[in-house]
Amino acid sequence: MPGDDEAGVLPESDPRKYEKLHTVGTSPNYYNGMEMSAGFVQTPSGKDSWGHDIVFEFKGDDDFWLYVDKELVIDLGGIHSALSGSVNFATGDVEYDGRKTNLRALYKSNYRKRNPDASAEEVNAYLAGYFNDGEAIFKDYSAQQHPIVQVGLLPQSRQERRNSLSRQYHRV
């Protein structure tokens, strides 16, 4: 087919045509990745202004990890076909890779992994910083930070996010 030998070739008019590419070391790693972070303030109910649950959802075949306040909440790392993950901030339910759990259980498990000798009182004191007693949803108006590791997602600028949040929700 005519022109196939030109597929993927930048035209001479493209300013990046002869841009020098840089690698690290003598054996470059051609895998791509990125890390982004998005902050938000959870509403008291975990619902938006229209009464819908606030839900973070992801589906893809690339490695993906979602951290909420430095706690691993969704882990879709490794070799796999497309997998889904979601966090419902109104209910605290978390689903990924066929597993169902909740935010409180994940925070507790992560804390125990980091502090295997922690007493039940220490674990409960840690959880009390995020959750009301026995609940799986964050305390009212809690501020959350989400480092998200994934290729192809573009975050809102920090100022746009800050302006949007200050208009919609009370900040902690």
C-alpha positions as protocol buffer text, in pm:
chain_id: "A"
residue {
  index: 1
  type: MET
  ca { x: 0 y: 0 z: 0 }
}
residue {
  index: 2
  type: PRO
  ca { x: 148 y: 340 z: -90 }
}
residue {
  index: 3
  type: GLY
  ca { x: 278 y: 544 z: 204 }
}
residue {
  index: 4
  type: ASP
  ca { x: 312 y: 254 z: 452 }
}
residue {
  index: 5
  type: ASP
  ca { x: 688 y: 304 z: 467 }
}
residue {
  index: 6
  type: GLU
  ca { x: 620 y: 656 z: 604 }
}
residue {
  index: 7
  type: ALA
  ca { x: 392 y: 539 z: 886 }
}
residue {
  index: 8
  type: GLY
  ca { x: 511 y: 677 z: 1220 }
}
residue {
  index: 9
  type: VAL
  ca { x: 767 y: 913 z: 1064 }
}
residue {
  index: 10
  type: LEU
  ca { x: 755 y: 1273 z: 1183 }
}
residue {
  index: 11
  type: PRO
  ca { x: 724 y: 1529 z: 904 }
}
residue {
  index: 12
  type: GLU
  ca { x: 1013 y: 1772 z: 848 }
}
residue {
  index: 13
  type: SER
  ca { x: 786 y: 2054 z: 972 }
}
residue {
  index: 14
  type: ASP
  ca { x: 757 y: 1899 z: 1321 }
}
residue {
  index: 15
  type: PRO
  ca { x: 979 y: 2101 z: 1561 }
}
residue {
  index: 16
  type: ARG
  ca { x: 1064 y: 1785 z: 1758 }
}
residue {
  index: 17
  type: LYS
  ca { x: 1180 y: 1590 z: 1449 }
}
residue {
  index: 18
  type: TYR
  ca { x: 1553 y: 1600 z: 1534 }
}
residue {
  index: 19
  type: GLU
  ca { x: 1524 y: 1639 z: 1910 }
}
residue {
  index: 20
  type: LYS
  ca { x: 1796 y: 1446 z: 2089 }
}
residue {
  index: 21
  type: LEU
  ca { x: 1662 y: 1158 z: 2301 }
}
residue {
  index: 22
  type: HIS
  ca { x: 1826 y: 1083 z: 2634 }
}
residue {
  index: 23
  type: THR
  ca { x: 1862 y: 750 z: 2810 }
}
residue {
  index: 24
  type: VAL
  ca { x: 1993 y: 655 z: 3151 }
}
residue {
  index: 25
  type: GLY
  ca { x: 2285 y: 414 z: 3140 }
}
residue {
  index: 26
  type: THR
  ca { x: 2388 y: 185 z: 2858 }
}
residue {
  index: 27
  type: SER
  ca { x: 2087 y: -45 z: 2872 }
}
residue {
  index: 28
  type: PRO
  ca { x: 1776 y: 174 z: 2852 }
}
residue {
  index: 29
  type: ASN
  ca { x: 1446 y: 60 z: 2997 }
}
residue {
  index: 30
  type: TYR
  ca { x: 1181 y: 124 z: 2735 }
}
residue {
  index: 31
  type: TYR
  ca { x: 890 y: 69 z: 2972 }
}
residue {
  index: 32
  type: ASN
  ca { x: 696 y: 385 z: 3041 }
}
residue {
  index: 33
  type: GLY
  ca { x: 527 y: 499 z: 3355 }
}
residue {
  index: 34
  type: MET
  ca { x: 416 y: 801 z: 3543 }
}
residue {
  index: 35
  type: GLU
  ca { x: 305 y: 906 z: 3885 }
}
residue {
  index: 36
  type: MET
  ca { x: 42 y: 1164 z: 3955 }
}
residue {
  index: 37
  type: SER
  ca { x: -130 y: 1290 z: 4263 }
}
residue {
  index: 38
  type: ALA
  ca { x: -477 y: 1432 z: 4310 }
}
residue {
  index: 39
  type: GLY
  ca { x: -610 y: 1571 z: 4635 }
}
residue {
  index: 40
  type: PHE
  ca { x: -970 y: 1613 z: 4738 }
}
residue {
  index: 41
  type: VAL
  ca { x: -1179 y: 1681 z: 5043 }
}
residue {
  index: 42
  type: GLN
  ca { x: -1442 y: 1419 z: 5105 }
}
residue {
  index: 43
  type: THR
  ca { x: -1794 y: 1545 z: 5162 }
}
residue {
  index: 44
  type: PRO
  ca { x: -1961 y: 1446 z: 5491 }
}
residue {
  index: 45
  type: SER
  ca { x: -2165 y: 1173 z: 5323 }
}
residue {
  index: 46
  type: GLY
  ca { x: -1917 y: 1065 z: 5055 }
}
residue {
  index: 47
  type: LYS
  ca { x: -2174 y: 1185 z: 4799 }
}
residue {
  index: 48
  type: ASP
  ca { x: -2162 y: 1464 z: 4543 }
}
residue {
  index: 49
  type: SER
  ca { x: -2397 y: 1765 z: 4528 }
}
residue {
  index: 50
  type: TRP
  ca { x: -2659 y: 1557 z: 4347 }
}
residue {
  index: 51
  type: GLY
  ca { x: -2660 y: 1274 z: 4600 }
}
residue {
  index: 52
  type: HIS
  ca { x: -2449 y: 1031 z: 4393 }
}
residue {
  index: 53
  type: ASP
  ca { x: -2181 y: 820 z: 4561 }
}
residue {
  index: 54
  type: ILE
  ca { x: -1829 y: 952 z: 4495 }
}
residue {
  index: 55
  type: VAL
  ca { x: -1657 y: 655 z: 4330 }
}
residue {
  index: 56
  type: PHE
  ca { x: -1305 y: 625 z: 4190 }
}
residue {
  index: 57
  type: GLU
  ca { x: -1295 y: 362 z: 3913 }
}
residue {
  index: 58
  type: PHE
  ca { x: -1013 y: 225 z: 3702 }
}
residue {
  index: 59
  type: LYS
  ca { x: -989 y: -44 z: 3434 }
}
residue {
  index: 60
  type: GLY
  ca { x: -677 y: -132 z: 3239 }
}
residue {
  index: 61
  type: ASP
  ca { x: -412 y: -387 z: 3155 }
}
residue {
  index: 62
  type: ASP
  ca { x: -117 y: -182 z: 3281 }
}
residue {
  index: 63
  type: ASP
  ca { x: 18 y: -194 z: 3633 }
}
residue {
  index: 64
  type: PHE
  ca { x: -181 y: 36 z: 3855 }
}
residue {
  index: 65
  type: TRP
  ca { x: -159 y: 124 z: 4223 }
}
residue {
  index: 66
  type: LEU
  ca { x: -389 y: 363 z: 4407 }
}
residue {
  index: 67
  type: TYR
  ca { x: -275 y: 507 z: 4737 }
}
residue {
  index: 68
  type: VAL
  ca { x: -505 y: 707 z: 4964 }
}
residue {
  index: 69
  type: ASP
  ca { x: -313 y: 906 z: 5226 }
}
residue {
  index: 70
  type: LYS
  ca { x: -6 y: 687 z: 5163 }
}
residue {
  index: 71
  type: GLU
  ca { x: -203 y: 365 z: 5213 }
}
residue {
  index: 72
  type: LEU
  ca { x: -220 y: 114 z: 4927 }
}
residue {
  index: 73
  type: VAL
  ca { x: -588 y: 69 z: 4847 }
}
residue {
  index: 74
  type: ILE
  ca { x: -590 y: -84 z: 4496 }
}
residue {
  index: 75
  type: ASP
  ca { x: -303 y: -305 z: 4373 }
}
residue {
  index: 76
  type: LEU
  ca { x: -327 y: -415 z: 4010 }
}
residue {
  index: 77
  type: GLY
  ca { x: 44 y: -482 z: 3960 }
}
residue {
  index: 78
  type: GLY
  ca { x: 192 y: -771 z: 3766 }
}
residue {
  index: 79
  type: ILE
  ca { x: 119 y: -937 z: 3434 }
}
residue {
  index: 80
  type: HIS
  ca { x: -252 y: -953 z: 3362 }
}
residue {
  index: 81
  type: SER
  ca { x: -524 y: -874 z: 3112 }
}
residue {
  index: 82
  type: ALA
  ca { x: -752 y: -576 z: 3179 }
}
residue {
  index: 83
  type: LEU
  ca { x: -863 y: -560 z: 3543 }
}
residue {
  index: 84
  type: SER
  ca { x: -1096 y: -323 z: 3725 }
}
residue {
  index: 85
  type: GLY
  ca { x: -1077 y: -151 z: 4059 }
}
residue {
  index: 86
  type: SER
  ca { x: -1305 y: 87 z: 4244 }
}
residue {
  index: 87
  type: VAL
  ca { x: -1336 y: 274 z: 4571 }
}
residue {
  index: 88
  type: ASN
  ca { x: -1677 y: 398 z: 4684 }
}
residue {
  index: 89
  type: PHE
  ca { x: -1619 y: 682 z: 4930 }
}
residue {
  index: 90
  type: ALA
  ca { x: -1983 y: 685 z: 5043 }
}
residue {
  index: 91
  type: THR
  ca { x: -1976 y: 321 z: 5159 }
}
residue {
  index: 92
  type: GLY
  ca { x: -1603 y: 257 z: 5202 }
}
residue {
  index: 93
  type: ASP
  ca { x: -1630 y: -46 z: 4972 }
}
residue {
  index: 94
  type: VAL
  ca { x: -1322 y: -138 z: 4769 }
}
residue {
  index: 95
  type: GLU
  ca { x: -1318 y: -390 z: 4485 }
}
residue {
  index: 96
  type: TYR
  ca { x: -1020 y: -497 z: 4274 }
}
residue {
  index: 97
  type: ASP
  ca { x: -894 y: -810 z: 4103 }
}
residue {
  index: 98
  type: GLY
  ca { x: -1206 y: -1002 z: 4213 }
}
residue {
  index: 99
  type: ARG
  ca { x: -1159 y: -905 z: 4578 }
}
residue {
  index: 100
  type: LYS
  ca { x: -1411 y: -718 z: 4792 }
}
residue {
  index: 101
  type: THR
  ca { x: -1306 y: -536 z: 5106 }
}
residue {
  index: 102
  type: ASN
  ca { x: -1334 y: -189 z: 5258 }
}
residue {
  index: 103
  type: LEU
  ca { x: -1114 y: 109 z: 5339 }
}
residue {
  index: 104
  type: ARG
  ca { x: -1099 y: 37 z: 5712 }
}
residue {
  index: 105
  type: ALA
  ca { x: -991 y: -326 z: 5660 }
}
residue {
  index: 106
  type: LEU
  ca { x: -719 y: -217 z: 5413 }
}
residue {
  index: 107
  type: TYR
  ca { x: -587 y: 55 z: 5645 }
}
residue {
  index: 108
  type: LYS
  ca { x: -580 y: -195 z: 5932 }
}
residue {
  index: 109
  type: SER
  ca { x: -403 y: -461 z: 5723 }
}
residue {
  index: 110
  type: ASN
  ca { x: -146 y: -213 z: 5592 }
}
residue {
  index: 111
  type: TYR
  ca { x: -76 y: -80 z: 5942 }
}
residue {
  index: 112
  type: ARG
  ca { x: -31 y: -434 z: 6079 }
}
residue {
  index: 113
  type: LYS
  ca { x: 214 y: -517 z: 5795 }
}
residue {
  index: 114
  type: ARG
  ca { x: 424 y: -213 z: 5886 }
}
residue {
  index: 115
  type: ASN
  ca { x: 386 y: -269 z: 6263 }
}
residue {
  index: 116
  type: PRO
  ca { x: 355 y: -644 z: 6323 }
}
residue {
  index: 117
  type: ASP
  ca { x: 403 y: -605 z: 6699 }
}
residue {
  index: 118
  type: ALA
  ca { x: 141 y: -331 z: 6742 }
}
residue {
  index: 119
  type: SER
  ca { x: -118 y: -388 z: 7010 }
}
residue {
  index: 120
  type: ALA
  ca { x: -490 y: -377 z: 6937 }
}
residue {
  index: 121
  type: GLU
  ca { x: -499 y: -38 z: 7115 }
}
residue {
  index: 122
  type: GLU
  ca { x: -228 y: 102 z: 6885 }
}
residue {
  index: 123
  type: VAL
  ca { x: -408 y: -24 z: 6575 }
}
residue {
  index: 124
  type: ASN
  ca { x: -738 y: 122 z: 6694 }
}
residue {
  index: 125
  type: ALA
  ca { x: -572 y: 455 z: 6775 }
}
residue {
  index: 126
  type: TYR
  ca { x: -429 y: 465 z: 6422 }
}
residue {
  index: 127
  type: LEU
  ca { x: -768 y: 385 z: 6266 }
}
residue {
  index: 128
  type: ALA
  ca { x: -938 y: 647 z: 6484 }
}
residue {
  index: 129
  type: GLY
  ca { x: -739 y: 911 z: 6296 }
}
residue {
  index: 130
  type: TYR
  ca { x: -924 y: 820 z: 5975 }
}
residue {
  index: 131
  type: PHE
  ca { x: -1252 y: 648 z: 6068 }
}
residue {
  index: 132
  type: ASN
  ca { x: -1526 y: 678 z: 6326 }
}
residue {
  index: 133
  type: ASP
  ca { x: -1548 y: 373 z: 6551 }
}
residue {
  index: 134
  type: GLY
  ca { x: -1641 y: 63 z: 6351 }
}
residue {
  index: 135
  type: GLU
  ca { x: -1710 y: 253 z: 6026 }
}
residue {
  index: 136
  type: ALA
  ca { x: -1545 y: 188 z: 5689 }
}
residue {
  index: 137
  type: ILE
  ca { x: -1585 y: 542 z: 5552 }
}
residue {
  index: 138
  type: PHE
  ca { x: -1358 y: 836 z: 5627 }
}
residue {
  index: 139
  type: LYS
  ca { x: -1455 y: 1088 z: 5893 }
}
residue {
  index: 140
  type: ASP
  ca { x: -1663 y: 1385 z: 5779 }
}
residue {
  index: 141
  type: TYR
  ca { x: -1479 y: 1639 z: 5565 }
}
residue {
  index: 142
  type: SER
  ca { x: -1154 y: 1447 z: 5577 }
}
residue {
  index: 143
  type: ALA
  ca { x: -884 y: 1561 z: 5334 }
}
residue {
  index: 144
  type: GLN
  ca { x: -740 y: 1282 z: 5118 }
}
residue {
  index: 145
  type: GLN
  ca { x: -431 y: 1269 z: 4897 }
}
residue {
  index: 146
  type: HIS
  ca { x: -419 y: 1020 z: 4610 }
}
residue {
  index: 147
  type: PRO
  ca { x: -86 y: 932 z: 4452 }
}
residue {
  index: 148
  type: ILE
  ca { x: -189 y: 736 z: 4145 }
}
residue {
  index: 149
  type: VAL
  ca { x: 69 y: 544 z: 3943 }
}
residue {
  index: 150
  type: GLN
  ca { x: -49 y: 483 z: 3588 }
}
residue {
  index: 151
  type: VAL
  ca { x: 40 y: 562 z: 3229 }
}
residue {
  index: 152
  type: GLY
  ca { x: -178 y: 807 z: 3040 }
}
residue {
  index: 153
  type: LEU
  ca { x: -367 y: 993 z: 3313 }
}
residue {
  index: 154
  type: LEU
  ca { x: -338 y: 1372 z: 3321 }
}
residue {
  index: 155
  type: PRO
  ca { x: -401 y: 1550 z: 3652 }
}
residue {
  index: 156
  type: GLN
  ca { x: -583 y: 1878 z: 3688 }
}
residue {
  index: 157
  type: SER
  ca { x: -344 y: 2161 z: 3775 }
}
residue {
  index: 158
  type: ARG
  ca { x: -293 y: 2210 z: 4147 }
}
residue {
  index: 159
  type: GLN
  ca { x: -450 y: 2559 z: 4137 }
}
residue {
  index: 160
  type: GLU
  ca { x: -754 y: 2439 z: 3937 }
}
residue {
  index: 161
  type: ARG
  ca { x: -806 y: 2158 z: 4189 }
}
residue {
  index: 162
  type: ARG
  ca { x: -767 y: 2397 z: 4485 }
}
residue {
  index: 163
  type: ASN
  ca { x: -1014 y: 2647 z: 4334 }
}
residue {
  index: 164
  type: SER
  ca { x: -1265 y: 2373 z: 4257 }
}
residue {
  index: 165
  type: LEU
  ca { x: -1244 y: 2224 z: 4605 }
}
residue {
  index: 166
  type: SER
  ca { x: -1273 y: 2555 z: 4785 }
}
residue {
  index: 167
  type: ARG
  ca { x: -1593 y: 2634 z: 4592 }
}
residue {
  index: 168
  type: GLN
  ca { x: -1754 y: 2294 z: 4658 }
}
residue {
  index: 169
  type: TYR
  ca { x: -1645 y: 2170 z: 4999 }
}
residue {
  index: 170
  type: HIS
  ca { x: -1538 y: 2286 z: 5340 }
}
residue {
  index: 171
  type: ARG
  ca { x: -1163 y: 2217 z: 5380 }
}
residue {
  index: 172
  type: VAL
  ca { x: -1018 y: 2062 z: 5694 }
}
